[in-house]
Amino acid sequence: MTQTNEQDEKSPYPPEVEWWHRFCGPAAVDRGVRARLRRARNAQEALGEPAAIVLVRMLRAAPSDAVHDDERTHRALDLARVLACVREDAAGTRLMREAGWASFPGDRAFAEVPVADRPRLSPQRFRRLLVATGGEEVVRAFTRLIELLDGRASVTQLRWDFLLWTHPERGDEIRRRWAFEYFHAGAPAKTTTSF
């Protein structure tokens, strides 16, 4: 068993949180890792950072892992770049509740809403985020969102939402949840076959 696997088994954290603490958190030994991953312009550049490879292995998305393809490896490398933007793990918070409306806007025009109730993420950027289809477009959208939240985000929520964003069914579920949270409109109804 490798040292990384031994450490992972002893960790009380999910793999993405353990990785973030080791490489990007306030107690990270090499603070340059975070900076280098943030500067990586694509997954290929992230390959040059051993910490990114560690995340790929921790998520069992390495090409040598059974039944995993290059797309999973690529997405895990992009996730390392996204998680490198997080300065504080705000476990338990919801990204869109933090970035969205303080109360449901209804049919009020944006200008009619008190400034304190307006979202941190503008409606235009939110719409662009919802239609982001993959690749660098999604990485940029997620990193901008984290920047708007002053680097404070749930590492675990980022992992799942980012990795499943382009999934044919789960991606739509995430977008629906994000829309209801953004507009402070409660939770979407469970998907059913009829009304």
C-alpha positions as CSV (number, residue, x, y, z in Angstrom):
1,M,0.0,0.0,0.0
2,T,1.3,3.4,-0.9
3,Q,1.8,6.2,1.6
4,T,-1.0,8.2,-0.1
5,N,-3.5,5.3,0.3
6,E,-2.5,4.8,3.9
7,Q,-3.1,8.5,4.7
8,D,-6.4,8.4,2.8
9,E,-7.7,5.5,4.8
10,K,-6.9,7.2,8.1
11,S,-8.4,10.5,7.2
12,P,-11.8,11.5,8.7
13,Y,-12.4,13.7,5.7
14,P,-13.8,12.9,2.2
15,P,-10.9,12.7,-0.3
16,E,-11.5,16.1,-1.9
17,V,-11.4,17.8,1.6
18,E,-8.3,15.8,2.7
19,W,-6.6,16.9,-0.6
20,W,-7.6,20.5,-0.2
21,H,-6.2,20.6,3.4
22,R,-3.0,19.0,2.3
23,F,-2.3,21.1,-0.7
24,C,-4.5,24.3,-0.7
25,G,-5.6,24.9,2.9
26,P,-4.1,27.3,5.4
27,A,-1.8,24.7,6.8
28,A,-0.5,23.4,3.4
29,V,3.3,22.9,3.4
30,D,3.9,24.2,-0.1
31,R,1.8,27.3,-0.6
32,G,3.0,27.5,-4.2
33,V,0.9,24.5,-5.2
34,R,-2.3,26.5,-4.9
35,A,-0.8,29.4,-7.0
36,R,0.5,27.0,-9.7
37,L,-2.8,25.2,-10.0
38,R,-4.7,28.6,-10.2
39,R,-2.3,29.7,-13.0
40,A,-2.8,26.4,-15.0
41,R,-4.7,27.3,-18.1
42,N,-6.0,23.8,-18.8
43,A,-5.9,20.2,-17.6
44,Q,-2.7,19.5,-19.5
45,E,-0.9,22.3,-17.6
46,A,-2.3,20.9,-14.3
47,L,-0.6,17.6,-15.2
48,G,2.7,19.3,-14.4
49,E,1.7,19.7,-10.7
50,P,2.1,16.5,-8.7
51,A,-0.7,17.6,-6.3
52,A,-3.2,17.5,-9.2
53,I,-2.1,13.9,-9.9
54,V,-2.6,13.1,-6.2
55,L,-6.3,14.3,-6.4
56,V,-6.8,12.2,-9.6
57,R,-5.6,9.2,-7.7
58,M,-7.6,9.9,-4.5
59,L,-10.8,10.2,-6.6
60,R,-9.8,7.0,-8.4
61,A,-9.9,8.7,-11.8
62,A,-6.4,7.8,-13.0
63,P,-6.2,6.2,-16.4
64,S,-4.9,2.9,-14.9
65,D,-8.0,2.5,-12.7
66,A,-10.5,0.0,-13.9
67,V,-13.3,1.3,-16.2
68,H,-12.3,5.0,-15.9
69,D,-11.7,6.9,-19.1
70,D,-9.7,10.0,-20.0
71,E,-12.7,12.2,-19.5
72,R,-12.8,11.4,-15.7
73,T,-9.1,12.1,-15.5
74,H,-9.5,15.4,-17.3
75,R,-12.4,16.4,-15.1
76,A,-10.4,15.6,-11.9
77,L,-7.5,17.6,-13.1
78,D,-9.8,20.5,-13.7
79,L,-11.3,20.0,-10.3
80,A,-7.9,20.5,-8.8
81,R,-7.7,23.9,-10.5
82,V,-11.1,24.9,-9.2
83,L,-10.4,23.7,-5.6
84,A,-7.2,25.7,-5.7
85,C,-9.3,28.9,-5.8
86,V,-10.9,28.0,-2.4
87,R,-9.3,29.9,0.5
88,E,-11.8,28.7,3.1
89,D,-13.7,25.4,3.2
90,A,-17.2,26.5,4.1
91,A,-18.6,23.0,4.7
92,G,-22.3,22.8,4.8
93,T,-23.0,26.0,2.9
94,R,-24.7,26.1,-0.5
95,L,-22.9,28.0,-3.3
96,M,-26.0,29.5,-4.8
97,R,-27.6,30.4,-1.5
98,E,-24.4,32.4,-0.8
99,A,-24.2,33.9,-4.3
100,G,-28.0,34.4,-5.0
101,W,-30.9,36.5,-3.9
102,A,-31.5,37.2,-0.2
103,S,-35.3,36.8,-0.9
104,F,-37.3,35.6,-3.8
105,P,-37.4,38.5,-6.4
106,G,-40.7,37.5,-7.9
107,D,-41.5,39.7,-10.9
108,R,-39.7,42.8,-9.5
109,A,-37.2,44.4,-11.8
110,F,-33.5,44.1,-10.6
111,A,-33.4,47.9,-10.1
112,E,-36.5,47.8,-7.8
113,V,-34.9,45.3,-5.4
114,P,-33.0,46.8,-2.4
115,V,-29.3,46.6,-2.8
116,A,-29.0,44.4,0.3
117,D,-31.3,41.8,-1.3
118,R,-29.5,41.6,-4.6
119,P,-27.4,38.6,-5.5
120,R,-23.6,38.7,-5.5
121,L,-23.7,36.8,-8.8
122,S,-25.4,38.9,-11.3
123,P,-28.4,37.4,-13.2
124,Q,-26.5,37.6,-16.5
125,R,-23.5,35.7,-15.1
126,F,-25.9,33.2,-13.5
127,R,-27.6,32.5,-16.8
128,R,-24.2,32.1,-18.5
129,L,-23.2,29.6,-15.8
130,L,-26.4,27.6,-16.3
131,V,-25.7,27.1,-20.0
132,A,-22.0,26.4,-19.6
133,T,-21.6,23.0,-21.3
134,G,-18.1,21.8,-20.4
135,G,-14.4,22.3,-20.6
136,E,-12.8,25.6,-19.9
137,E,-16.1,27.4,-20.0
138,V,-17.2,25.5,-16.8
139,V,-13.8,25.9,-15.1
140,R,-14.0,29.7,-15.7
141,A,-17.6,29.9,-14.5
142,F,-16.8,28.0,-11.3
143,T,-13.6,29.9,-10.5
144,R,-15.4,33.2,-11.0
145,L,-18.2,32.1,-8.7
146,I,-15.6,31.2,-6.0
147,E,-13.9,34.6,-6.5
148,L,-17.3,36.3,-6.0
149,L,-17.7,34.4,-2.7
150,D,-14.3,35.7,-1.6
151,G,-12.8,32.2,-1.8
152,R,-15.2,30.8,0.7
153,A,-17.0,27.6,-0.6
154,S,-17.8,24.1,0.4
155,V,-15.1,21.9,-1.1
156,T,-17.4,18.8,-1.0
157,Q,-20.3,20.5,-2.8
158,L,-17.8,21.9,-5.4
159,R,-16.5,18.4,-6.0
160,W,-19.9,16.8,-6.7
161,D,-21.5,19.7,-8.6
162,F,-18.4,20.4,-10.7
163,L,-17.8,16.7,-11.6
164,L,-21.4,16.0,-12.4
165,W,-22.1,19.3,-14.2
166,T,-21.9,17.7,-17.7
167,H,-23.6,14.4,-16.7
168,P,-26.7,13.9,-18.9
169,E,-29.2,13.5,-16.1
170,R,-27.4,14.6,-12.9
171,G,-26.2,17.9,-14.5
172,D,-29.8,19.0,-15.1
173,E,-30.7,18.1,-11.4
174,I,-27.8,20.3,-10.2
175,R,-28.8,23.2,-12.4
176,R,-32.4,23.0,-11.2
177,R,-31.2,23.0,-7.5
178,W,-28.9,25.9,-8.2
179,A,-31.7,27.9,-9.8
180,F,-34.1,27.4,-6.9
181,E,-31.3,28.2,-4.4
182,Y,-30.1,31.3,-6.5
183,F,-33.6,32.7,-6.5
184,H,-34.2,31.8,-2.9
185,A,-37.3,29.8,-4.0
186,G,-37.0,26.7,-1.8
187,A,-36.2,23.4,-3.3
188,P,-37.3,22.0,-6.7
189,A,-39.9,19.2,-6.7
190,K,-38.5,15.7,-7.2
191,T,-38.5,14.6,-10.8
192,T,-41.6,12.5,-11.5
193,T,-43.1,11.0,-14.7
194,S,-46.3,13.1,-14.5
195,F,-47.7,16.2,-12.8
